[in-house]
Amino acid sequence: AVPAQAQRSGANVLASGERDGAYYTYGAQLVKLLPAFRVHNQNTKGSGHNLEMLGSGQAALGFVQADAYALALRQSPEIYGGLTVVGRLTQECVFIAHRKGGPIDTLEALGQPVAGRAAKVAVGDAGSGMNQTWSMLSTLDPNLAQAEVVQRGGALALNQLSLGMLDAVGWVSDPDDLDQVMLRAVRESSDLDLL
């Protein structure tokens, strides 16, 4: 997406993603393809952060998950309505891990009380794509808004899920990348499974 104000100001920042993530790698590849445009690959916290940078004119280009963009457009059309979607980067899907034998075994169960408390779902750090995706899912299914959102991701979240400190952990990634670190960790765990 390219904001009009960034085009006018000559900004050359590409808001991509976390330095060790797929979006940042895509950004590095794109920079090589655009040498005449002097594009700088800026590491960020993810789709939500990229949207903020695009909306404020701090970035000329940005990688944003489609559902994060849809949510931002719904909430602030005056800010995000002027962005131009250039194209689709890759196919992605939502993965949600749960503890085998735990209280959550369906997506619908995340919207229900667990032992007298709200279900706890980790959705990554603030500004991450999954954080935005969860907000959009909760908008589409208001029952999911009953879950307690924990801003935590990665190995820490999966470890806490295994220990019963969380009820679910969500992330967004390419469904064809079976070696993706979160998916691999769940597949190799005897305690965890996917919803």
Residue pairs with C-beta under 8 A, 6 or more apart in sequence:
1 54
1 61
1 62
1 64
1 69
1 83
1 84
1 85
1 86
2 54
2 60
2 61
2 83
2 84
2 86
3 54
3 55
3 57
3 59
3 60
3 82
3 83
4 82
5 57
6 13
6 54
6 57
6 58
6 59
6 60
7 60
9 57
11 57
11 58
11 59
11 60
12 37
12 38
12 39
12 40
12 60
13 39
13 40
13 42
13 53
13 58
13 59
13 60
13 61
14 27
14 30
14 31
14 39
14 40
14 41
14 42
14 59
14 60
14 61
14 62
14 63
15 42
15 44
15 49
15 50
15 53
15 54
15 58
15 59
15 61
15 62
15 63
16 23
16 24
16 26
16 27
16 28
16 41
16 42
16 43
16 44
16 50
16 62
16 63
17 23
17 24
17 26
17 27
17 43
17 44
17 46
17 47
17 50
17 63
18 24
18 43
18 44
18 45
18 46
19 43
21 46
22 90
22 173
22 174
22 177
23 46
23 63
23 89
24 41
24 43
26 63
26 89
26 90
27 41
27 42
27 63
28 41
30 39
30 41
30 61
31 39
31 40
31 41
39 60
39 61
42 53
42 59
44 50
44 53
44 127
45 125
45 126
45 127
45 128
46 124
46 125
46 127
46 128
46 129
46 130
46 131
46 132
47 63
47 64
47 65
47 68
47 69
47 127
47 128
47 129
47 132
48 68
48 126
48 127
48 128
48 129
48 131
48 132
49 127
50 59
50 62
50 63
50 64
51 62
51 64
51 68
51 69
51 72
51 80
51 132
52 58
52 127
53 59
53 62
54 62
54 64
54 80
54 83
55 72
55 76
55 79
55 80
55 83
61 86
63 89
64 129
65 92
65 129
65 132
65 133
65 172
66 88
67 132
67 133
67 136
67 137
68 129
68 132
68 133
68 136
69 80
69 83
69 85
70 136
71 132
71 135
71 136
71 139
72 79
72 80
72 132
73 80
73 81
74 139
90 174
91 174
91 175
91 176
92 172
92 173
92 174
92 175
93 172
93 173
93 175
94 130
94 133
94 137
94 170
94 171
94 172
95 170
95 171
95 172
95 173
95 182
95 183
95 186
95 194
96 107
96 110
96 121
96 168
96 169
96 170
96 194
96 195
97 158
97 161
97 168
97 169
97 170
97 182
97 186
97 192
97 193
97 194
97 195
98 104
98 105
98 161
98 167
98 168
98 192
98 193
98 194
98 195
99 161
99 162
99 164
99 167
99 191
99 192
99 193
100 190
100 191
100 192
100 193
102 164
102 167
103 109
103 114
103 115
103 119
103 167
104 110
104 114
104 119
104 167
104 168
104 195
105 195
106 195
107 144
107 195
108 143
109 119
110 119
110 121
110 144
110 147
110 167
110 168
111 119
111 141
111 143
111 144
111 145
111 146
111 147
112 119
112 143
112 146
113 119
113 146
114 120
114 167
117 148
118 146
118 147
118 148
119 146
119 147
119 148
119 167
119 168
120 147
120 148
120 150
120 165
120 166
120 167
120 168
121 134
121 147
121 148
121 149
121 150
121 166
121 167
121 168
121 169
121 170
122 150
122 151
122 152
122 153
122 157
122 160
122 161
122 166
122 168
122 169
122 170
123 130
123 131
123 133
123 134
123 149
123 150
123 151
123 153
123 170
124 130
124 131
124 151
124 152
124 153
124 157
124 170
124 171
125 131
125 151
125 152
125 153
126 151
128 153
129 172
130 153
130 170
130 171
130 172
131 149
131 151
133 170
133 172
134 144
134 149
134 170
137 144
138 144
138 145
138 147
147 167
147 168
150 157
150 166
152 160
152 166
153 169
153 171
154 181
154 182
155 181
155 185
157 166
157 169
158 169
158 182
158 185
158 186
158 189
158 192
160 166
161 167
161 168
161 169
161 192
162 189
162 191
162 192
168 195
169 182
171 182
173 180
173 182
173 183
174 180
177 183
178 184
178 187
185 192
186 192
186 193
186 194
